[in-house]
């Protein structure tokens, strides 16, 4: 039996659709989420196999109830507070969900002899790269979080490894680059630009949008997670990247062009504290161990994403 945390959120819900569509998995899947502002219960593919339970992972009693009720064998932990701007104005929800929530899940997993705890994390734990450097983040790159969100994810990564080193809990950690695709909340760059452009509103970008991000289509991310499951790999740490570095401003212009909107729908906002210049992921380790590679061309994935949002907006 699988437990998928954060199953009503962006990556978690897409992982559920991926499981249902591509894997042929016959295990029961228990989905938990606290249905916060970024969640959408209607996007989960619920049926007799995929069952939903409300759960706030920051509450130990909520987590224990789920593990006592269901015979959980594998955990896929997506649940997290993830919006950097929100973490800067109020870090506490990030501490409660990303750190305390993860610890609650680890403790319950240990008590119930979970076979594997797969912790989904972020490239932001590594900090920032220089704009024109060819260096990429590797699994051996020292952690250097630069905002409260990335600090909370770095802490949760360390707790996962600690629960293995101290108590023997089997684990996997995957640190992924910037995901895009259907069902992402409108606070994130790509859906925000689509939404604003559709309504002829300006999207304001930090420092003119010169930050570079490594873009990964969400189904490619899901396929990497499942590839590790298929290969039955445990007690290791992998980077998952899209090999697709683009400036935020260039992504924005691509969206405006695809929507046939003018470029003056881009504005410049004040500098955000702790903003990272560039992310770039070396995913050679997971490629060598599993054969996984990202397969979705960015333009193809972006057009599919735009189509999905337009169908929701019209």
N, C-alpha and C positions, 0 to 999 in steps of 0.2 A: 504494500500500500504506500502510495506517494503522498507527501504533504507539500503543497505549493503555497508559500506565503506571498502576500501581495498579489493575489491572483486577479484582483479587479483593477490593478494598475497597468501601466503601459507594457513593460516587458513581460511581467507575469502572465497577463491575459493572452498575449501573443504566444507565449510558451504553451499555454493550454491549447490554443488553436493548432499550434504546430504538433503537439502530442496527438491530438485527435485526427489530424489530416495526414500526417506523414509517418507516424511511428508504428501504428498497429498495436500499441501497448494495450494490454488487457487488465492491468492493475487498476484497482480503484484509486481515484485521485481525490483527495480531500483538499479543498481550497479555502484558505482563510484570508481575511482582509478586514481592516477596521472601517472601510468605506469612507475615507477622508475625502477632501475636496478633489483630489486628482484621480479618484477611483470611479468606476462605472460598472455597477453590478450587471447591467444589461449586456455587456460585451463578453461575459464569460459563457462558454459553451456548456451549460449545465444539463445534465441528464442523470440517469441512474448510476452511471460510472463516475461522472464528475459532480461531486456534491460540495455545496458551499456552507461554511459556518462563519458567522461573524466572530472575529477575534481581534482584540487589541494586544499585540505582542508585548507592549510595554507593561502589561499587567500579568504578573506571574500566574494568577488564578485562571485567567483566560487561557493561557498557554497550557497549563496543566490539565484543564478540562478537555482540551482537544486530544492531548496525548493519552489521557485516561480512557476516553471514549473510543478512539480508533487505534488500531494496531499499526502504527506508523513504522515503516522500515527505511524509507529514504526521504530526505528533506531537500527541497529546492527552495532556497531562501532568497526571494526577490524583494520582500517588503522593506521599504526604506523611505524616509524623507529625503528628497533629492534636489530641491531647487536651491541653488547657491545663494541667490539674492535673499530668499527667506531666511536662510541660516545666518546671514550677516545681521539681519534685524532682530532675529530671535533664535538663538541657538538651542534653546531647551528642548523643543520637540525633536530635534535631530539627535540629541543625547538620549532621550527617552526611547525613541524608536530604533535608532541605528545601533546604539551601544547596549542599553538595558534590554531592549527587545531581543537582540541577538543572544545575549547572555541567557535570557529566559529560555529561548529555544535550545541553546546548547545544553543547559542543565536538564531540560525535559528529554532531549535526545539521548543524553548519557544514561538517565534513569531507565529509559525504555529500550536500551540496547539498539539504537538506530544503526543501520548498516553503513550509511553514508550521509554526511551533512555537506551539501553543495551550497557554498556561500557565493552569491553573485555580488561582485564589487565593481570598482570603477578605476579608470586610469588616473583619476585626479589625486589618488593617494600618492602618486610619484612626484607631484608638483608641476613644474613648468619647464619646457625646453625653449631654447633660443629660436627665434624666427627662422634664421637661415642656416641653422646647424643641421647636419644630416644624422645626428644621434637620435636613436629611438629608445623608448622605455623598454627595458628587459625585466624579466622576473627578478633579477638580481639588483635592479636599480633601487637605491635607498629611498625609503619613504620620506616625503617632504611636503605634507599637506599645507595648503596656503589659505584655506578658509574653513569655517566651522563644519560645513558639510563634509569636505574631504577629510578633515580631522576625525570626524565621527566614523567615517567608513574605514579609515586607517586603523582606528582603535578596534573596530569590529573584526577586521582581518586578523589583527594580533590576538584577539580573544579566541577566534576559531582555531588558530594554530596552537595557542596555549592549551585549549581543551584537548587537543590531540597529544601534545607533548607531555602534559601533566596527567591526563586521565585516559588517554588512549582512544578518544573518539575519532573514528575514520572521517576524513574530510576531503573536500576539493575546494579551492578558491579560484574563481575566474575574475580577472580584472578586465573589463571591456572598455572600448572607446565609445565615442558618442553615438548612441543609437538614434535611428529615425525610422518612421513607418506609421502604420495606422494606429489610432487610439492613443496617441501621445497627447498629454494635456497642453492646452493652448499657451501655457506659460513658457514652453520651450521654443527654441528659435524657429525651427521649420514650420510647425503648425501655427505659431504666432504670425509669421510672415504671410502664410497662406490666408489666414483669417483676416489680417489687416488689409492685404491686397484685395481680397474679395469685396471688402467694404470701402475700398479706396482710402484707407487710413495709412498714416506714416508709421513705419517701424523704426524706433530709435535704437541705435546700436552703440554699445560701449566703445569708445575710442575709434569710432568709424568702422568697426567690424573687421579690424585687421588680424584678430586672433585666428590661429589655425587650429582646426579640429580634425581628427581622424574619424571619418564617418562610416558607420556600420549599419547595414539594413537589419532590422530587428529579427527577421527570420534567419538571416545568416548567424546572428548571435545565438538564436535558439538551436540551430543545427550544431553549433560548436558545443553547447551544453549537452545535447543529446549524444553527440559523438563520444564525449568522455564517458557518458553512461553506458553506451554500447560496448566500449572498450574495457569497461569495468576498472577504470583507473581511479585509485584513491591515494590520499595523503600526498598531494602535490598541488602546485600553484601554476596557473597558466594565464598568459595574456591573450586576449581575443580582440583583434583589431581588423579594420576594414581595408588597410593599405590604400586609403583614400583621403589624403590630407588636402583640405581646402579652407580658404579664409571664409569667415562668416559673411563678409560682404559679398564674396563671389557666389556663395550659396544663395544669398538673398537676391542677387541680380538674376541668377538662373531661375528662381521661382517667379520673379516679376516678368521675365521674358516668356516663360511657359504660360503665364496667365495673361500675356499681352498687356501688361500694366507699365506705366512710366517709371523710370528710375528715380524720379523725385519723391517716390514714396519711401525713401530712406532718409532718416535723420540721424544726427549724432547726439548722444547723451553724455553726461558727465562720467568720468572714470570711476569704475567700481573698485572698492578696496579689495586687494588680494587677487586681482584678475590674472589668470594664467595666459601666457603668450601663445604657447603651442603645445599640442599633444600629438604624439606619434608612437604607435605601438609596434613592437617587434613580436609577431605571432609565430615565429619559426618553431618554437618549442611544441606548441599544440599541433602544428602542421606535421612536424617530424614524428610525433608520437601517435597521431590519429589519422593523418591524411586530410584533416579539415583545411579548407580555404574558404574565404568569402567568395561568393559567386555572383552576387547581384551588382550589376553595373550601376554606378551612382545615378546617372541620368534616368535609367529605367526605373530604379527604385524611387527616385524623387517624383517622377511622373505618376507612378502608381499611388504614392502617398498623397499627392495633390488630388488625384481623382477620388480617393477615399474621402478626403475632407470636403471636397466640393459636393459630393453626394449627401453629406451630412448637413451642409450649410444651405443648400438650395431648398 
